Amino acid sequence: MRFWTIARQMLMVSLVLPACGRSPVDVFTLDAGSSSGDGGSSTGEEEVCDPELENCTSVVTLQRAADILFVIDNSGSMGEEQGVLAANFPQFINVLEGEQVGASYRIGIATSDEIGLRATSCRQRLGDFIWEGVLGPNDEPLFVDERDAGCLSACEFDEVPLSSTVDSDGNVVSGPWIERSGGSTNLPPGMSMADALRCLGPQGINGFGYEAPLEAMRRIVEENVDGFVRDDALLAIIIVTDEVDCSLPLQNVDTLFSTLGQPFWADLEPSPTSSACWKAGVQCIGGPGTYDACVPVDKGWDGLPTEDPNGSVLYPLDRYIDALQGVADRKEALGGNGTISVAVISGVPEDYPQGGELIYRDSIDPVFNSEYGIGPGCDYGMESLGDLPGIPPVRLKAFAEAFAGERRNMFSICSADYAVALEQIADEIAQLGSRSCIPGCAYDASPNVAGLQPRCTVFEERGEDAGGDLPVQACAVTNAGWDFPLGLDICFRALTDADQSTAWPHDDLTPQCSNRGSNLEFVIERREGVPVPPGVGVQVECVLIGQPDQRCDEL
């Protein structure tokens, strides 16, 4: 590790990035000096840098590893969508492994029922693909059998037996997920990762009608009961649902059915329907008919907005944004990868957001509005009570935007297939393995110059037999974009534009980093098709003001 002697409370942060990426900006480069003074190093235990030290190092290691969690709506209208998802899982796996994320990844599956990870073949759970109940104000009976469309057409294996794997430290690891590590998997011979995912993915249609994908996600990644989340791996969350998030305390479900819940009952119903979830978590502007906008809002039992998180019918959205940001901070404090990827497949138009606009409008069928609260966000006019196209995901949209990157992370549940969505999600996971928010607040070496001028060095770590460490140059940046420096296959971009004050987008700090209080994000770019030797990483060293765990808005 290299150290610089710098003024008191100006700290260094090191990021070891894997080989790959995408970004721009001029960075003040410091010469690497010899080691001097005392400094912190990452040993897997959480560290707090001593403010009395002139040299302090916080180390974050980004590896080609990813923990990928699918949260899949298992309510009555999701059978066909689950079958489509399962059929397209091979494209997802192909991109992951083609992008070399296949060096180490694990995939877990959860339902919107908050029951944790589940890793059994859908053929063992065929009864879950039958739903029988009533819908509408007249309690019209409905029987749905999605055993073939939801499971049998995609899955070929009656069982998916999982074995243990060995991690990079030699520890035996097992859990309710599929995993590839070190070239091997936890699957039986003859079963591919895509085959297994096609059987594990479908979750059935007999789940709770008040879908809670955000709470299901939080329990797995924040509480980490199953040990699914690794400190050194990127965390990716993929939510698939055709309804709105209805994450709420279980006792509030009972209250909804009491007289206290009447402000959220449907107009045509003598008891709450799925529309209660819309009414309790969304406020629309304009209308009726077509609305100017619909935004997430916390409401109390009187039906009015409230700022009391304990008095809110649904759990406040901040509960989930803060949970993921807390997981990211904890992982970075332990020397791991704090990058978070979020994607949602739900009720947005198929070409959203490139050309399709999410329009909030009532259905032409008043019974549909009574059941779900509003008309669909995609395939408008094709809705029916038992087969809704997709309700606009107001809370999920705000959640996804808090962790947005350079690419879209919202996709349509109404698509005929999800191949494009899954390929783009997998590619984004691969690309995010080469970037990171700088933990803490980067020092501005030239405060009188517009924008942030950080003091950083970047070098590629190579063994002595490969010529030793090599400095990495900044990407060539123009107003039109960026390119590799002449004759080079690797460069870095430093993203510093938190408020989009420059005219070009290729220096924009992602919302994920600005929401976490960082003012600097690094991206390592590698020319496509150029092989990267195993074990090669990139290290970034930047001078900070304050502690690595201090936000810029705190300093």
Residue pairs with C-beta under 8 A, 6 or more apart in sequence:
1 14
1 35
1 39
1 41
1 57
1 59
2 32
2 33
2 34
2 35
2 457
2 541
3 12
3 33
3 34
3 35
3 36
3 37
3 39
3 55
3 57
4 12
4 30
4 33
4 55
4 543
5 33
5 36
5 37
5 54
5 55
6 12
6 54
6 55
6 543
7 54
8 51
8 52
8 54
9 51
9 545
9 546
10 443
10 543
10 544
10 545
11 49
11 56
11 57
11 58
11 440
11 543
11 544
11 545
11 546
11 547
11 548
12 39
12 55
12 56
12 57
12 58
12 541
12 542
12 543
12 544
13 57
13 58
13 59
13 60
13 438
13 439
13 440
13 540
13 541
13 542
13 544
13 548
14 57
14 58
14 59
14 60
14 539
14 540
14 541
15 59
15 60
15 61
15 62
15 436
15 438
15 522
15 539
15 540
16 59
16 60
16 61
16 62
16 63
16 461
16 537
16 538
16 539
17 62
17 433
17 434
17 435
17 436
17 522
17 524
17 537
17 538
17 539
17 540
18 62
18 63
18 64
18 433
18 434
18 524
18 537
18 538
19 64
19 434
19 490
19 524
19 526
19 532
19 536
19 537
19 538
20 64
20 99
20 100
20 430
20 431
20 433
20 434
20 524
20 526
20 532
21 431
21 434
21 435
21 492
21 493
21 523
21 524
21 525
21 526
22 406
22 431
22 434
22 435
22 493
22 523
22 525
23 435
23 475
23 482
23 492
23 493
23 494
23 495
23 506
23 507
23 521
23 522
23 523
23 525
24 474
24 475
24 477
24 481
24 482
24 493
24 494
24 495
24 506
24 507
25 474
25 477
25 493
25 494
25 495
25 496
25 507
26 453
26 474
26 477
27 453
27 454
27 455
27 456
27 458
27 474
27 492
27 494
28 445
28 446
28 453
28 454
28 455
28 456
29 455
29 456
29 457
29 458
29 471
30 455
30 456
30 457
30 541
30 543
31 457
32 457
32 459
32 541
36 55
37 53
37 54
37 55
38 50
38 53
38 55
39 53
39 55
39 56
39 57
40 47
40 49
40 50
40 53
40 56
40 57
40 58
40 59
41 57
41 59
42 58
42 59
42 60
42 61
42 334
42 335
43 335
44 231
44 334
44 335
45 334
46 330
46 333
46 334
47 58
47 333
48 547
48 549
49 56
49 57
49 58
49 547
49 548
50 56
51 547
56 548
58 332
58 439
58 440
58 544
58 548
59 335
60 332
60 335
60 336
60 337
60 338
60 436
60 439
61 232
61 335
61 336
61 337
61 537
62 234
62 337
62 339
62 433
62 434
62 435
62 436
62 537
63 103
63 104
63 232
63 233
63 337
63 433
63 537
64 100
64 101
64 103
64 104
64 433
65 101
65 103
65 104
65 105
65 230
65 232
65 233
65 234
65 337
65 433
66 96
66 101
66 104
66 105
66 106
66 233
66 234
66 235
66 236
66 429
66 433
67 105
67 106
67 108
67 228
67 229
67 230
67 233
67 234
67 235
67 236
68 105
68 106
68 107
68 108
68 236
68 238
68 429
69 107
69 108
69 109
69 110
69 217
69 220
69 221
69 228
69 235
69 236
69 237
69 238
70 107
70 108
70 109
70 110
70 201
70 238
70 240
71 110
71 111
71 112
71 213
71 216
71 217
71 237
71 238
71 239
71 240
71 241
72 78
72 82
72 85
72 109
72 110
72 111
72 112
72 201
72 202
72 203
72 240
72 241
73 81
73 111
73 112
73 203
73 207
73 211
73 213
73 240
73 241
73 242
73 243
74 82
74 111
74 112
74 113
74 128
74 203
74 204
74 205
74 206
74 207
75 112
75 205
75 207
75 208
75 209
75 211
75 242
75 243
76 131
76 133
76 142
76 144
76 205
76 206
76 209
76 386
77 205
77 242
77 243
77 386
77 387
77 388
78 150
78 203
78 205
78 241
78 242
79 129
79 144
79 146
79 149
79 150
79 205
80 146
80 149
80 150
80 387
81 240
81 242
81 413
82 146
82 150
82 151
82 201
82 202
82 203
82 204
82 205
82 240
83 146
83 149
83 150
83 151
83 153
83 154
83 202
84 415
84 416
84 417
84 418
85 201
85 202
85 240
85 345
85 418
85 422
86 122
86 151
86 154
86 155
86 197
86 198
86 199
86 201
86 202
87 153
87 154
87 198
87 417
88 417
88 418
88 419
88 422
89 194
89 197
89 198
89 201
89 422
90 194
90 198
91 419
91 422
91 423
91 426
92 194
92 197
92 422
92 423
92 425
92 426
93 192
93 193
93 194
93 197
93 426
94 194
95 422
95 423
95 426
95 427
95 430
96 102
96 105
96 426
96 429
96 430
97 180
97 193
99 426
99 427
99 430
99 431
100 430
100 532
101 426
101 429
101 430
101 433
102 180
103 180
103 181
103 182
104 168
104 180
104 181
104 182
104 233
105 179
105 180
105 233
106 175
106 177
106 178
106 179
106 180
106 181
106 228
106 230
106 233
107 177
107 178
107 179
107 193
107 197
108 117
108 119
108 175
108 176
108 177
108 220
108 226
108 228
109 117
109 118
109 119
109 177
109 200
109 201
109 203
110 116
110 117
110 118
110 216
110 217
110 220
111 118
111 203
111 204
111 207
111 216
112 207
112 208
112 211
112 212
112 213
112 216
112 241
113 207
113 208
113 212
113 216
114 212
114 215
114 216
114 219
115 216
116 176
116 216
116 219
116 220
116 225
116 226
117 175
117 176
117 177
117 220
117 226
117 228
118 176
118 200
118 203
119 160
119 162
119 176
119 177
119 178
119 200
120 159
120 160
120 200
121 155
121 157
121 158
121 159
121 160
121 199
121 200
122 128
122 129
122 150
122 151
122 155
122 199
122 200
122 201
122 202
122 203
122 204
123 151
123 152
123 155
123 157
123 158
123 159
123 199
124 158
124 159
125 151
125 204
126 147
126 151
126 152
127 204
127 206
128 203
128 204
128 205
128 206
129 145
129 146
129 147
129 150
129 151
129 202
129 204
129 205
129 206
130 143
130 144
130 145
130 146
130 147
130 205
130 206
131 142
131 143
131 144
131 146
131 205
131 206
132 141
132 142
132 143
132 144
133 141
133 142
134 140
134 141
134 142
135 142
135 371
135 385
135 386
136 367
136 370
136 371
136 385
137 266
137 268
137 269
137 367
137 370
140 385
142 385
142 386
144 205
144 386
146 205
150 202
150 204
150 205
151 199
151 202
154 198
154 199
154 201
154 202
155 198
155 199
155 202
156 195
156 198
156 199
157 191
157 195
157 196
157 199
160 178
160 187
160 191
160 196
160 199
160 200
161 188
162 174
162 176
162 177
162 178
162 186
162 187
163 174
163 186
163 187
163 188
164 172
164 173
164 174
164 186
165 172
165 173
165 174
165 179
165 181
165 182
165 184
165 185
165 186
166 172
166 173
166 181
166 182
167 173
167 181
168 181
168 182
168 232
173 179
173 227
174 186
175 226
175 227
175 228
176 226
177 226
177 228
178 185
178 186
178 187
178 193
178 196
178 197
178 200
179 185
179 186
180 193
185 193
187 193
187 196
209 274
210 246
210 248
210 253
210 274
210 276
210 277
211 241
211 243
211 244
211 245
211 246
211 277
212 245
212 246
212 247
212 248
213 239
213 241
213 245
213 247
213 396
214 239
214 245
214 247
214 315
214 317
214 319
214 320
214 395
214 396
214 399
215 247
215 248
215 315
215 320
216 247
217 237
217 239
217 320
218 319
218 320
218 323
219 225
220 226
220 228
220 229
221 228
221 229
221 235
221 237
221 323
221 324
221 327
222 323
222 324
222 326
222 327
229 235
229 327
229 331
230 336
231 331
231 334
231 335
231 336
231 337
232 331
232 335
232 336
232 337
233 336
233 337
234 337
234 339
234 340
234 341
234 429
234 432
234 433
235 324
235 327
235 328
235 331
235 337
235 339
235 340
235 341
236 340
236 341
236 342
236 343
236 425
236 429
236 432
237 324
237 340
237 341
237 342
237 343
238 342
238 343
238 344
238 345
238 425
239 342
239 343
239 344
239 345
239 346
239 396
240 344
240 345
240 346
240 413
241 344
241 345
241 346
241 393
241 396
241 413
242 346
242 347
242 388
242 389
242 390
242 391
242 413
243 274
243 277
243 347
243 372
243 388
243 390
243 391
244 277
244 278
244 281
244 282
244 373
244 391
244 392
244 393
244 394
244 395
244 396
245 277
245 281
245 314
245 393
245 395
245 396
245 399
246 274
246 276
246 277
246 280
246 281
246 314
247 314
247 315
247 319
247 320
248 280
248 313
248 314
248 315
249 315
252 313
252 314
255 261
255 301
256 264
256 272
256 276
256 313
257 271
257 272
260 301
261 272
261 276
261 301
263 279
263 301
263 302
263 303
264 272
264 275
264 276
264 279
264 280
264 303
264 313
265 271
265 272
265 273
265 276
266 272
266 273
266 275
266 276
266 370
266 371
266 373
267 369
267 370
268 366
268 367
268 370
269 370
269 371
273 370
273 371
273 372
274 371
274 372
274 373
275 369
275 370
275 371
275 372
275 373
276 373
277 314
277 373
278 372
278 373
278 374
278 391
279 299
279 303
279 373
280 299
280 313
280 314
281 296
281 297
281 298
281 299
281 313
281 314
281 394
281 395
282 294
282 295
282 296
282 297
282 373
282 394
282 395
283 294
283 295
283 296
283 297
283 299
283 305
284 291
284 292
284 293
284 294
284 295
284 360
284 374
285 291
285 292
285 293
285 294
285 295
286 292
286 293
287 360
287 362
288 362
289 361
289 362
290 359
290 360
290 361
290 362
291 360
291 361
293 360
294 360
294 374
294 392
294 394
295 394
295 398
296 317
296 394
296 395
296 398
297 305
298 305
298 306
298 307
298 309
298 312
298 313
298 314
298 316
298 317
299 305
299 306
299 312
299 313
299 314
300 306
300 308
300 311
300 312
300 313
301 311
301 313
306 312
309 315
309 316
309 318
309 319
314 395
317 395
317 398
317 399
320 399
321 399
321 402
321 515
324 340
324 342
324 403
325 340
325 515
325 516
327 340
328 338
328 339
328 340
328 516
329 338
329 439
329 516
329 549
331 337
331 338
332 338
332 439
332 548
333 548
333 549
337 433
337 436
338 436
338 437
338 439
339 432
339 433
339 435
339 436
339 437
340 403
340 512
341 403
341 405
341 409
341 425
341 428
341 429
341 432
342 399
342 400
342 402
342 403
342 404
342 409
343 400
343 409
343 410
343 411
343 421
343 425
343 428
344 393
344 396
344 397
344 399
344 400
344 409
344 410
344 411
345 411
345 412
345 413
345 418
345 421
346 377
346 390
346 393
346 396
346 397
346 410
346 411
346 412
346 413
347 376
347 377
347 378
347 389
347 390
347 391
347 392
347 393
347 412
347 413
347 414
348 356
348 358
348 377
348 378
348 390
348 392
348 393
348 397
348 410
348 411
348 412
348 413
349 356
349 357
349 358
349 377
349 378
349 412
349 414
350 356
350 378
350 412
350 414
350 415
352 358
352 408
352 410
352 411
352 412
353 408
353 410
354 408
356 412
358 377
358 392
358 397
359 377
359 380
360 374
360 377
360 392
361 374
361 375
361 380
362 369
362 374
362 375
363 369
363 372
363 374
363 375
363 376
363 380
363 383
364 375
364 381
365 383
367 385
368 375
368 383
368 384
368 385
368 388
369 375
371 385
372 388
372 391
373 391
374 391
374 392
375 383
376 382
376 383
376 388
376 389
376 390
376 391
376 392
376 414
377 389
377 390
377 391
377 392
377 393
378 389
378 390
378 412
378 413
378 414
379 389
379 390
379 414
380 389
382 389
383 389
389 413
389 414
390 412
390 413
390 414
393 410
397 410
400 409
400 410
401 511
402 511
402 512
402 515
403 409
403 511
403 512
403 515
404 510
404 511
404 512
405 428
405 431
405 432
405 510
405 512
406 508
406 510
407 424
407 428
408 424
409 425
409 428
411 418
411 420
411 421
411 424
411 425
412 421
415 421
434 523
434 524
434 525
434 526
434 538
435 521
435 522
435 523
435 524
436 521
436 522
437 510
437 512
437 513
437 516
437 518
437 520
437 521
438 454
438 513
438 518
438 519
438 520
438 521
438 522
438 540
438 542
438 544
439 518
439 548
439 549
440 518
440 544
440 545
440 546
440 547
440 548
440 549
440 550
441 517
441 518
441 519
441 544
441 545
441 546
441 550
441 551
441 552
441 554
441 555
442 452
442 454
442 455
442 456
442 518
442 519
442 520
442 542
442 543
442 544
442 545
443 454
443 455
443 542
443 543
443 544
443 545
444 452
444 453
444 454
445 453
445 454
445 455
445 543
446 453
451 496
451 497
451 501
451 502
452 496
452 519
452 520
454 494
454 496
454 520
454 542
454 543
455 542
455 543
456 494
456 522
456 540
456 541
456 542
456 543
457 471
457 540
457 541
458 471
458 472
458 474
458 492
458 522
458 524
458 538
458 539
458 540
458 541
459 469
459 470
459 471
459 472
459 538
459 539
460 469
460 470
460 471
460 472
460 490
460 536
460 537
460 538
460 539
461 469
461 536
461 537
461 538
461 539
462 468
462 469
462 470
462 533
462 536
463 535
466 533
466 536
472 490
472 491
472 492
472 524
472 538
473 485
473 488
473 491
473 492
474 485
474 491
474 492
474 493
474 494
475 482
475 483
475 484
475 485
475 491
475 492
475 493
475 525
476 482
476 483
476 484
476 485
476 486
476 491
477 493
477 506
477 507
479 503
479 504
480 504
481 504
481 506
482 491
482 493
482 506
482 525
484 490
484 491
484 525
484 527
485 491
489 526
489 527
489 530
490 524
490 525
490 526
490 527
490 538
491 524
491 525
492 522
492 523
492 524
492 525
492 538
492 540
493 506
493 507
493 522
493 523
493 525
494 507
494 520
494 521
494 522
494 523
495 507
495 508
495 509
495 510
495 513
495 520
495 521
495 522
495 523
496 507
496 509
496 519
496 520
496 521
497 507
497 508
497 509
498 509
498 514
498 519
500 508
509 518
509 519
509 520
509 521
510 521
513 520
513 521
516 551
517 550
517 551
517 552
517 553
517 554
518 551
518 552
519 552
520 542
522 540
524 538
526 532
545 555
546 554
546 555
